[in-house]
Amino acid sequence: MSQPLTRHNRPQLVLDAIAAVNADLSDADRAAKYDKLATSPYRFFRGTNHLYWNDVWHDWRFALFGGLSETQTWLQGDAHAYNFGAYGHHDDNVRYGMDDFDDALIGDYQYDVWRLAISLVLDARENVGLSRKSTRKALKALLESYHDELAGHARGETPEAVTLDTAKGPLKPFMQKVADKRSRAQMLEKWTRQSAEGRCFADRPDKLVGLPAHTASQLRKAVEEEYRQTLQSVRAEADEDHFRVKDMARRLDAGIGSLGRERFYVLIEGGRDHEHDDVILDVKHQAPPEGWAMMTAAEKRAWRKAFPHEGIRHAAAFCAIAEHPDIYLGWLHLGDRVFSVRERSPFKVDFPTHKIDAAKPYRKLVKQWGRILAREHLRGARALHQDDPARFARSVCARLDGRLEHFVDMVTTLAVSYADCVTQDYRTFVEALPDRLDP
């Protein structure tokens, strides 16, 4: 008689988790998402953030260089190489950094550092073709630059944002190209058209689709009434016509991990100074961050007391972390679901790492990633401890004092090993398609 075996094995855990997370998607959305996950190990990693959080939440290694209340900050929650890119909002200045905070939560800084380091390994293998030695050098550059930024802050130094004027290395030509080829006018020409009744969304059946009358009516009312009350900026005091809804559409096929999450584009009047003053609002259903599922019942109660719903959590995180928060940032409800609202950036472009063909320029780029992530953590910690803004930097630097080399070695080993695990999980996923992942 054979002995009964448990289902507690890695392939089964991975397949069960993916099926459960995507169970509520339509068959079409689930198929589209699975197609994207099957593209490569790195895309699989980007689209399965829930696996990462389940794996690392209770990992003992986070106690070595953190694991304290004072080493917690607002986390980006889904830190990876392609969450860095060009962006810009109301002032039309191009910047480089992170601009997506859907999975933001408060936790130990290492969860972001580890995820970014793992993504670096996958990116270096897949897009840049670095050797193992060069990949380890890039990891060292990333981690040391993160530490250096914190140490500089603890000494009272003022950080420098990455803009068109300050960009260095491979970022300089990239930023210049974005500035030259992207604009608010170009964005509106891409997504909208002029009709006899005025500007409306363009016919893009692969990206946009019209709304049923009842959904359109509900969304219009929520934008023109509830949303305005959530704004923190002077835009909330703008005249009624500024927020007049001109057109609405459902956004299709956006993102990887969030693919299938309900999302709308709303075109509002904006200013009246010239024809390109119209504003596209990105209205996105907000679910709890992936780390939420790992919290205890007591932690969840405390979290919900601080953030009654995910629109409030998303806005709080955005304002805490972002270098230049969006003045159109807010939220609204459609039925019992909450949606974040923000302006669609005219300049949102990912840096094409596949165009880097050498180890040295890649190290220059990842040094910027380390510094940018550190600055986000510093801003997030300042929002949590306004009476002592340098507390987080001092605490992390104290944990790393005299042990930076050990920290680099530990995170490097973790990142390389976990990237190997991601590749293994990816193969499991691909081999299971298409039959074994139906909910």
C-alpha positions, -999 to +999 in steps of 0.1 A: +000+000+000+014+034-010+016+061+016-006+092+012+014+123+002+005+159+010-001+185-017+026+206-001+051+207-029+063+237-048+048+230-082+014+224-067+016+255-045+025+277-074-003+264-097-029+265-069-019+301-060-020+314-095-054+297-101-069+312-069-056+347-076-071+348-111-103+329-104-125+359-106-113+370-140-133+365-171-121+336-193-108+361-219-089+382-193-075+351-177-063+338-210-047+372-219-030+374-185-017+338-187-003+345-222+017+375-207+029+354-178+041+327-202+063+352-222+094+349-200+105+343-164+108+381-158+072+388-170+061+358-148+078+374-118+061+408-125+027+392-128+029+370-097+038+394-069+015+373-046+040+344-048+069+367-038+050+380-007+039+346+003+075+334+001+093+362+019+068+375+046+082+351+073+117+348+059+141+348+089+168+367+069+149+400+072+158+401+109+195+402+102+196+438+088+162+451+099+131+435+113+124+464+137+097+490+139+122+517+131+133+500+099+098+501+085+086+526+060+061+530+032+071+503+006+065+505-031+053+469-027+061+458-062+096+470-067+111+458-100+133+471-128+104+479-151+086+499-125+113+525-130+106+548-160+101+583-172+070+601-159+056+636-155+022+652-147+007+686-145+039+707-148+050+688-180+085+682-166+100+648-174+114+628-144+127+593-138+117+571-110+088+549-097+053+560-104+031+530-095+019+525-059-010+501-063+007+475-040+022+501-015+021+491+022+040+498+054+067+472+062+104+465+065+126+482+039+142+449+028+110+436+011+114+462-015+152+459-017+150+421-021+123+423-049+142+449-068+174+428-065+157+397-078+142+416-107+177+429-115+190+393-118+161+383-141+165+415-162+202+410-165+198+375-177+168+381-200+174+416-215+210+425-210+227+391-212+252+398-184+276+371-171+272+358-136+301+379-125+288+411-141+253+404-126+269+402-091+288+434-097+255+451-107+238+438-075+267+452-054+263+486-072+225+486-065+228+478-028+258+501-021+240+530-038+209+523-017+230+524+015+250+555+004+218+575-002+206+566+033+239+575+048+240+608+030+206+616+044+216+608+079+245+632+074+221+659+064+228+659+026+201+669+002+192+643-024+190+652-061+160+641-082+166+625-116+153+651-141+163+660-177+189+683-163+204+659-137+202+626-156+235+608-161+249+578-180+224+559-202+195+579-186+205+612-202+198+603-239+167+583-228+153+613-209+161+636-238+143+613-262+112+612-240+112+650-237+115+654-275+089+629-285+063+629-258+040+657-248+005+663-236-006+672-271+009+640-285-009+619-258-042+636-266-037+630-304-030+593-297-059+586-274-086+611-285-101+628-316-120+659-324-157+654-333-185+678-341-194+678-303-158+683-292-130+661-281-138+625-274-118+592-271-105+578-304-116+545-318-090+520-304-109+487-300-078+469-288-073+495-260-106+512-253-143+502-255-174+522-248-194+519-216-230+507-211-254+536-203-258+527-166-221+524-160-214+556-178-240+574-158-227+560-125-191+569-134-199+604-145-217+612-113-189+597-092-163+618-110-182+651-109-193+647-073-175+623-050-141+624-067-138+662-064-142+660-026-112+637-023-087+661-039-061+677-017-049+703-042-061+736-055-077+717-083-105+709-059-114+746-059-114+749-097-145+760-114-172+734-121-164+733-158-128+721-151-142+687-141-169+684-167-168+649-182-164+649-219-161+612-226-155+579-209-142+544-219-131+511-204-093+506-206-083+472-220-052+450-218-032+472-194-004+459-172+005+423-163-003+416-126-033+440-127-046+428-160-083+421-157-088+447-129-115+471-139-101+503-153-115+534-170-102+564-188-122+596-182-117+627-204-124+660-185-124+696-197-094+707-177-083+743-186-095+764-214-063+782-224-056+761-254-068+730-272-045+706-253-057+715-218-080+685-216-070+659-190-073+621-191-080+606-157-070+570-151-096+554-129-085+520-115-101+495-092-079+492-061-076+458-043-056+454-011-018+452-017-004+417-020+013+419+014-022+424+030-030+387+027+001+379+049-010+401+078-025+387+110-061+394+119-049+420+144-026+437+119-055+438+094-078+454+119-052+481+127-046+486+090-083+491+082-086+515+111-059+536+096-071+532+060-108+526+059-106+516+022-080+511-005-086+545-022-075+562+010-045+537+013-034+543-023-036+581-019-018+581+014+010+559-001+013+581-032+015+613-012+041+597+011+064+581-014+061+600-047+086+627-054+060+648-071+024+636-062-002+640-088-025+670-082-054+650-096-049+622-071-081+610-054-106+582-054-143+573-060-167+545-055-187+525-080-211+505-059-191+488-031-159+490-051-133+517-046-112+532-075-081+553-074-081+583-097-050+600-111-039+618-142-026+597-171+010+608-176+020+621-210+055+609-204+052+574-190+079+553-207+099+523-193+137+524-198+145+498-225+172+478-207+175+454-237+193+483-255+222+482-230+249+460-243+276+463-217+280+457-180+294+492-171+264+513-183+241+488-167+258+493-134+254+531-138+217+526-144+212+503-114+230+527-091+202+552-099+176+525-090+192+521-056+193+558-049+157+563-061+144+535-040+163+548-010+148+583-015+113+568-017+119+549+015+132+581+031+101+601+021+078+572+032+095+571+066+093+609+070+055+606+065+053+581+093+077+599+117+074+636+110+089+645+144+121+627+135+126+625+097+161+609+099+150+581+122+147+555+094+181+564+078+199+563+111+183+529+121+191+512+088+226+525+087+231+514+123+220+479+113+245+479+083+274+496+102+305+475+097+283+448+080+277+463+046+297+436+028+278+409+046+245+426+036+256+427+000+266+390+001+233+379+017+210+399-006+231+388-037+228+351-027+190+355-020+184+374-053+203+349-075+187+319-057+152+333-059+157+342-096+165+305-101+133+296-083+113+320-104+127+304-135+117+270-122+082+282-112+079+297-147+086+264-163+061+247-141+035+273-151+042+270-189+041+232-187+007+233-170-009+255-196-036+254-208-057+228-190-045+226-154-049+263-143-087+267-147-103+277-115 
